[in-house]
Amino acid sequence: MTIDQLLQNEINKLYGFENGKKTGKVLIPAFLGDFRKVLEKGSAGEIITEEYMTEDKRMHLFLKGMRRFGARGYEFVITSCVCNENELLKTELTL
């Protein structure tokens, strides 16, 4: 499962399926795009944590990850994703 799918599932739980689909199309690219920019600015191997919250405060998200050097250059890895105090990741996922 990708990070997009994990977040979409949580959004669907919070907002309902129909509203969740619409909301996810806006929130997921915004959150992940911003987090990627933060990781790009960080040092390789540095663990970075960012906090996000929706305007209505129904979704409180913590993303933790790092930029590391892989076979094809730098890769961005999410090591933890906590949404409303629930850990969504069992393993690392690339961004």
N, C-alpha and C positions, 0 to 999 in steps of 0.2 A: 504494500500500500504506500502511496506517495504522501508527502506532507500536505499537498493540496487536498487529497481525498480525506485525510484525517481531519483537517480543519473544516472541510465541507460537511462532514458528518456531525461535528460539534455545532456548527452554525444551524444545520437542519434541526437538531434537537432543541436549540434555543428559540428559533424563529418559526419553526414549522417547515414542511417540505417546500411549499411554493415560495414563500417569502425567503426561505433559506437559500434557494437557488439564486434568486435575484441579489440577495445580500452578499452571498459568497462570491459572485462575479466581480463585486467591487472590493470587498474586504481582503480576500486572499491575495490578489496581485499587489494591493497596497501594502499589506503587512510584509509579505515575502520580498517584495521589491525593496522596501526600506531596509529590511534586515540584511539583504544581500549587499546594499550600499555600505552599511555599517561594517559588515565583515570585510569588504574590500579595503576599507580604511585601516583595519586592524592589522597587527603584526601576525605573521605566520605562526601557528601554534597557540596563539593567545585565545583563551576562552572568553567569549563575549556574550553578555546577557542583555536583552532588550525587553522592555515591557510595553504592551499595547492594550488599549481599551477602546471599545466602541463608544460612540457619542452617547448612546442610551445606557451605557454602563452594564449591559447584560453580558458582555463577553470581556473577560480579563485574561490576557494572553502573555505568557513569558516564553520567549525563544532564547535558547542558549546554543551557541555553535562556535565554529572556528574556521579559519582559512588555513589549509595545509597544502603542502607541495606534493602533488601526485605525479604519476607517469606522464600525464599530458599537460603539466603545468599546475597552477593552483586550482584546488577544488574547494567548494564551500560545503560544510557539513553541519547539519543540525543535530546536536547531541541530546537536547531535551526540549520538549514542547509541553507546557503546562497551561491548560485552559480551565479557568474557574476552579483551580486547585486540583484538577485531575491530570495526571501524567498521561500523555497520549502516545509517547514513543516507547517502544520496547528495545529498539536498536537505533544506531545512527542512520540518518538519511541524508543523501546529497541534495543540495538545493539547486 
